Amino acid sequence: MLTPFTVVIPCYNEAARIGETVHSTLDFLSIESPGAELIVVNDGSTDPTAAVVRDAFAGAKVETRLIENFPNRGKGAAVRSGLLAATKPVGLFFDADLSTPLSEIPKLIEPIAKGDVDIAFGSRALDRKLIGVHQPWRREQAGRVFNLIVRLATGMPFWDTQCGFKAFRLDVCRPILEKAHTVGFAFDVELLLLAHRAGLRLREIPVRWNHAEGSKVRVVHDSLRMLREVIALRMNR
């Protein structure tokens, strides 16, 4: 049985799959952590995402909440909204596509619950044998280059900052969440960098992962935007 924790799922125009994701998450939590809560942050969707989430919440055996961000503010803002609204001591966010299976959750929650680390985050880079379905070659190579640039620009020793599967001990991480300002896809880098500078205990953990179609990341456009955001973080060092 896992310690009570908050799950945050940011979503934008995910009506096609958020219902199944919510049902699967609630089933997992009701068995593994009945004291947990699930927060879905609807980041200004223009499709029926919110309605689908409300329907999926019906009859839930754990605490549920839907947070509405309007207009669309970006994944970073959605994740922070959810984590700052959490009422449990540990907060975990993951993507609506469930690229990392729910069965991997204990890998992140247990080290924090034991007091070993303050932030635990999933990594696709530490053991690539755990990747079942790979991303398209171009997207995967862009990710490797981006993470190399992050290492060089920030001095952090991590090999995958972008996996959407991260957990936080919220009593010590709340100031970092409040201080962070990046709203785009590079928000992960900012959170880890702020925690690294603050001397918090971070652990990168290999997890199983499968590429799912429907990613909101545009390889060229968003890669350039993320690079600009990382450069800005370095300039503010």
C-alpha positions as CSV (number, residue, x, y, z in Angstrom):
1,M,0.0,0.0,0.0
2,L,1.4,3.4,-1.0
3,T,1.4,6.5,1.2
4,P,-1.4,8.9,0.3
5,F,-0.3,11.1,-2.6
6,T,-1.8,13.5,-5.2
7,V,-1.8,12.6,-8.9
8,V,-1.9,15.6,-11.2
9,I,-2.8,15.1,-14.9
10,P,-2.4,18.2,-17.1
11,C,-4.5,18.0,-20.3
12,Y,-5.3,20.1,-23.4
13,N,-7.8,18.8,-25.9
14,E,-7.5,15.3,-24.6
15,A,-11.2,14.3,-24.9
16,A,-10.4,11.3,-27.0
17,R,-8.4,9.5,-24.3
18,I,-8.7,11.4,-20.9
19,G,-11.7,9.3,-19.9
20,E,-9.9,6.0,-20.2
21,T,-6.8,7.6,-18.4
22,V,-8.9,8.8,-15.5
23,H,-10.7,5.5,-15.1
24,S,-7.4,3.6,-15.2
25,T,-5.9,6.0,-12.7
26,L,-8.8,5.8,-10.3
27,D,-8.8,2.0,-10.4
28,F,-5.1,1.9,-9.6
29,L,-5.4,4.4,-6.7
30,S,-8.4,2.7,-5.2
31,I,-6.4,-0.4,-4.8
32,E,-2.8,0.9,-4.2
33,S,-3.5,4.1,-2.3
34,P,-7.2,4.7,-1.2
35,G,-6.2,7.9,0.6
36,A,-4.8,9.4,-2.6
37,E,-6.4,12.2,-4.6
38,L,-6.6,12.8,-8.4
39,I,-6.5,16.3,-9.8
40,V,-7.0,16.9,-13.5
41,V,-6.0,20.3,-14.8
42,N,-7.9,21.3,-18.0
43,D,-5.6,23.8,-19.7
44,G,-8.1,25.8,-21.7
45,S,-9.3,22.9,-23.9
46,T,-11.6,23.7,-26.8
47,D,-13.0,20.2,-27.0
48,P,-15.2,18.4,-24.5
49,T,-12.2,17.4,-22.2
50,A,-13.8,18.9,-19.1
51,A,-17.1,17.1,-19.6
52,V,-15.4,13.8,-20.2
53,V,-13.4,14.2,-17.0
54,R,-16.5,15.0,-14.9
55,D,-18.2,11.9,-16.3
56,A,-15.2,9.8,-15.5
57,F,-15.1,11.1,-11.9
58,A,-18.6,9.8,-11.2
59,G,-18.6,7.2,-8.5
60,A,-14.9,7.6,-7.8
61,K,-13.6,5.9,-4.6
62,V,-10.8,8.5,-4.1
63,E,-10.9,12.3,-3.9
64,T,-11.1,14.0,-7.3
65,R,-10.9,17.5,-8.5
66,L,-11.1,19.3,-11.9
67,I,-9.2,22.6,-12.2
68,E,-10.0,24.8,-15.1
69,N,-7.2,27.0,-16.5
70,F,-8.6,29.5,-19.0
71,P,-7.3,30.5,-21.4
72,N,-4.7,27.9,-22.4
73,R,-1.5,28.8,-20.4
74,G,0.8,26.0,-21.2
75,K,1.7,22.6,-19.6
76,G,4.1,24.1,-17.1
77,A,1.4,26.4,-15.7
78,A,-1.1,23.4,-15.6
79,V,1.3,21.2,-13.7
80,R,2.1,23.9,-11.2
81,S,-1.6,24.7,-10.7
82,G,-2.3,21.1,-9.8
83,L,0.7,20.5,-7.6
84,L,0.1,23.7,-5.6
85,A,-3.5,22.7,-5.1
86,A,-2.5,19.2,-3.8
87,T,-3.5,18.3,-0.2
88,K,-1.3,15.2,0.1
89,P,2.3,15.2,1.2
90,V,3.6,13.8,-2.1
91,G,2.6,15.1,-5.6
92,L,3.1,13.2,-8.8
93,F,2.3,14.4,-12.3
94,F,2.1,12.4,-15.5
95,D,0.8,12.9,-19.0
96,A,-2.7,12.0,-20.2
97,D,-1.4,9.5,-22.7
98,L,0.0,7.2,-19.9
99,S,3.2,6.7,-21.8
100,T,4.7,5.5,-18.5
101,P,2.5,2.7,-17.1
102,L,0.7,3.3,-13.8
103,S,2.6,0.2,-12.4
104,E,5.8,2.3,-12.4
105,I,4.3,4.8,-9.8
106,P,5.8,3.0,-6.8
107,K,9.3,3.6,-8.2
108,L,8.8,7.3,-7.6
109,I,6.5,7.4,-4.6
110,E,8.4,5.0,-2.3
111,P,11.8,6.7,-2.2
112,I,10.1,10.0,-1.2
113,A,7.8,8.3,1.3
114,K,10.9,6.7,2.9
115,G,12.6,10.1,3.2
116,D,15.4,9.2,0.8
117,V,14.8,11.9,-1.8
118,D,12.8,15.1,-2.3
119,I,12.2,14.7,-6.0
120,A,12.1,11.4,-8.0
121,F,11.6,11.5,-11.7
122,G,11.3,9.0,-14.5
123,S,14.0,8.6,-17.1
124,R,14.0,7.0,-20.5
125,A,17.7,7.4,-21.0
126,L,19.2,5.4,-18.1
127,D,17.9,2.1,-19.4
128,R,16.6,2.3,-23.0
129,K,15.8,-1.4,-22.9
130,L,12.7,-0.4,-20.8
131,I,11.4,1.5,-23.8
132,G,8.7,-0.6,-25.5
133,V,7.5,1.6,-28.4
134,H,10.1,4.2,-29.5
135,Q,9.3,7.7,-30.7
136,P,9.8,8.5,-34.4
137,W,13.6,8.6,-35.0
138,R,13.6,12.4,-35.6
139,R,11.8,13.1,-32.4
140,E,13.9,10.8,-30.3
141,Q,17.2,12.3,-31.6
142,A,15.9,15.8,-31.0
143,G,15.2,14.7,-27.4
144,R,18.7,13.4,-27.0
145,V,20.3,16.6,-28.3
146,F,18.1,18.7,-26.1
147,N,19.0,16.8,-23.0
148,L,22.7,17.1,-23.9
149,I,22.3,20.9,-24.2
150,V,20.5,21.0,-20.9
151,R,23.4,19.2,-19.2
152,L,25.9,21.6,-20.7
153,A,23.9,24.7,-20.0
154,T,22.8,23.9,-16.5
155,G,25.5,21.7,-15.1
156,M,22.9,19.2,-13.9
157,P,24.0,15.5,-14.2
158,F,20.7,14.2,-15.5
159,W,20.1,12.4,-18.8
160,D,16.4,12.9,-19.3
161,T,14.7,16.0,-17.9
162,Q,11.6,15.8,-20.2
163,C,10.0,12.5,-19.2
164,G,6.5,13.5,-18.1
165,F,6.6,11.4,-14.9
166,K,7.8,13.3,-11.8
167,A,7.1,13.2,-8.0
168,F,7.7,15.8,-5.4
169,R,7.8,16.0,-1.6
170,L,5.6,19.0,-1.4
171,D,6.6,20.6,1.9
172,V,10.1,21.3,0.6
173,C,9.2,21.7,-3.1
174,R,6.3,24.2,-2.7
175,P,8.6,27.3,-2.7
176,I,10.2,26.0,-5.9
177,L,6.8,25.5,-7.5
178,E,5.8,29.0,-6.5
179,K,9.0,30.5,-7.8
180,A,9.0,28.8,-11.2
181,H,7.7,30.8,-14.1
182,T,8.3,28.8,-17.3
183,V,4.9,27.9,-18.7
184,G,6.1,25.9,-21.8
185,F,7.6,22.4,-22.2
186,A,10.9,23.4,-20.6
187,F,9.2,23.9,-17.2
188,D,10.7,20.5,-16.2
189,V,14.2,21.8,-16.6
190,E,13.4,24.9,-14.5
191,L,11.9,22.8,-11.6
192,L,14.8,20.5,-11.5
193,L,17.3,23.3,-11.8
194,L,15.7,25.3,-9.0
195,A,15.7,22.2,-6.8
196,H,19.3,21.4,-7.8
197,R,20.4,24.9,-6.8
198,A,18.5,24.7,-3.6
199,G,20.3,21.5,-2.6
200,L,17.3,19.3,-2.6
201,R,17.8,15.5,-3.1
202,L,17.0,14.5,-6.7
203,R,16.9,11.0,-8.1
204,E,16.6,10.0,-11.8
205,I,14.9,6.6,-12.0
206,P,14.7,4.4,-15.1
207,V,11.1,3.6,-16.0
208,R,9.2,1.7,-18.6
209,W,7.9,3.9,-21.4
210,N,5.9,3.6,-24.6
211,H,5.4,6.3,-27.3
212,A,1.8,7.2,-27.8
213,E,0.5,9.1,-30.8
214,G,-1.1,12.5,-30.3
215,S,1.8,14.4,-28.6
216,K,1.3,18.1,-28.5
217,V,5.0,18.7,-29.0
218,R,6.0,20.1,-32.4
219,V,9.5,18.9,-33.0
220,V,11.0,22.0,-34.7
221,H,8.9,24.8,-33.3
222,D,8.8,23.6,-29.7
223,S,12.4,22.4,-29.7
224,L,13.5,25.9,-30.6
225,R,11.2,27.4,-28.0
226,M,12.6,25.0,-25.3
227,L,16.1,25.9,-26.2
228,R,15.3,29.6,-25.8
229,E,13.8,28.9,-22.4
230,V,16.8,26.9,-21.3
231,I,19.1,29.7,-22.4
232,A,17.0,32.1,-20.4
233,L,17.3,29.9,-17.4
234,R,21.1,29.8,-17.8
235,M,21.2,33.6,-18.1
236,N,19.3,33.9,-14.9
237,R,21.6,31.6,-13.1
